[in-house]
């Protein structure tokens, strides 16, 4: 009997993820991907945008797609705020430290003589 009650509670937590919502998120991901392809195949080759700014746009669009995938398909949107914050802060620090290591590695490569 308690298993049945637990099962009903589990379904109630994720009521917001309907077929309609899944298709909406799919459409958003498809639109973002089409924008990325448009930038890569038409905007950048014709010189309407610099490659540096193009890379920034790619990173921003990729992070937006990652948010939608994690939030809806991995159900993080339906988790408690504490878990959301813990995961978000952890990934920010991982990204920050990876960036620092890449910068520092480039510094050592440029300023240390080869033996």
C-alpha positions as CSV (number, residue, x, y, z in Angstrom):
1,X,0.0,0.0,0.0
2,X,2.8,2.4,0.8
3,X,4.5,1.6,-2.5
4,X,1.3,2.7,-4.3
5,X,1.2,6.0,-2.4
6,X,4.9,6.6,-3.2
7,X,4.3,5.9,-6.9
8,X,1.4,8.4,-7.0
9,X,3.6,11.1,-5.4
10,X,6.3,10.4,-7.9
11,X,3.9,11.1,-10.8
12,X,2.6,14.3,-9.3
13,X,6.1,15.9,-9.1
14,X,6.6,15.8,-12.8
15,X,3.2,16.8,-14.1
16,X,4.7,19.9,-15.9
17,X,6.5,17.6,-18.4
18,X,3.7,16.8,-20.8
19,X,4.1,15.8,-24.4
20,X,3.3,19.4,-25.4
21,X,6.1,20.7,-23.2
22,X,8.5,18.2,-24.6
23,X,7.7,19.3,-28.2
24,X,8.0,22.9,-27.2
25,X,11.5,22.3,-25.8
26,X,12.4,20.3,-28.9
27,X,11.3,23.2,-31.0
28,X,13.4,25.7,-29.0
29,X,16.4,23.4,-29.3
30,X,15.8,23.0,-33.1
31,X,15.5,26.8,-33.5
32,X,18.8,27.4,-31.6
33,X,20.5,24.8,-33.7
34,X,19.2,26.4,-36.9
35,X,20.5,29.8,-35.8
36,X,23.9,28.2,-35.1
37,X,23.9,26.6,-38.6
38,X,22.8,29.9,-40.2
39,X,25.7,31.8,-38.4
40,X,28.2,29.1,-39.4
41,X,27.2,28.6,-43.0
42,X,26.1,32.1,-44.1
43,X,27.0,34.9,-41.6
44,X,30.6,34.1,-40.9
45,X,31.7,33.1,-44.4
46,X,30.2,36.4,-45.8
47,X,32.0,38.5,-43.1
48,X,28.8,39.9,-41.5
49,X,30.2,38.9,-38.1
50,X,33.8,38.6,-36.8
51,X,35.0,35.1,-35.8
52,X,35.7,36.2,-32.2
53,X,32.1,37.5,-31.8
54,X,30.9,34.3,-33.6
55,X,32.7,32.1,-31.1
56,X,31.0,34.1,-28.3
57,X,27.6,33.6,-29.9
58,X,28.3,29.9,-30.3
59,X,29.2,29.5,-26.7
60,X,26.1,31.4,-25.5
61,X,23.8,29.4,-27.7
62,X,25.4,26.1,-26.7
63,X,25.0,27.1,-23.0
64,X,21.3,27.9,-23.7
65,X,20.8,24.5,-25.3
66,X,22.6,22.8,-22.4
67,X,20.2,24.6,-20.0
68,X,17.1,23.4,-21.8
69,X,18.5,19.8,-22.0
70,X,19.4,19.7,-18.3
71,X,16.3,21.5,-17.1
72,X,13.7,19.6,-18.9
73,X,15.1,16.3,-20.2
74,X,17.2,15.6,-17.1
75,X,14.3,17.0,-14.9
76,X,16.5,19.5,-13.0
77,X,13.8,22.1,-13.3
78,X,11.5,20.0,-11.1
79,X,14.1,19.4,-8.3
80,X,14.4,21.5,-5.1
81,X,16.1,24.8,-5.2
82,X,19.0,23.6,-3.0
83,X,20.0,20.9,-5.4
84,X,19.7,23.3,-8.4
85,X,22.0,25.8,-6.7
86,X,24.5,23.1,-5.6
87,X,24.8,21.8,-9.1
88,X,24.9,25.2,-10.7
89,X,27.6,26.5,-8.4
90,X,29.6,23.4,-8.8
91,X,29.6,23.7,-12.6
92,X,30.5,27.4,-12.4
93,X,33.5,26.5,-10.4
94,X,34.5,23.7,-12.7
95,X,34.2,26.0,-15.7
96,X,36.1,28.8,-13.8
97,X,39.0,26.5,-12.8
98,X,39.2,24.9,-16.3
99,X,39.5,28.4,-17.8
100,X,42.2,29.3,-15.3
101,X,44.2,26.1,-16.1
102,X,43.9,26.8,-19.8
103,X,45.1,30.4,-19.4
104,X,48.0,29.3,-17.1
105,X,49.0,26.5,-19.4
106,X,49.1,29.0,-22.3
107,X,51.3,31.3,-20.2
108,X,53.8,28.6,-19.4
109,X,54.0,27.5,-23.0
110,X,54.7,31.1,-24.1
111,X,57.1,32.2,-21.4
112,X,59.1,29.1,-20.6
113,X,62.0,28.2,-22.9
114,X,62.1,24.7,-24.4
115,X,64.9,22.5,-23.1
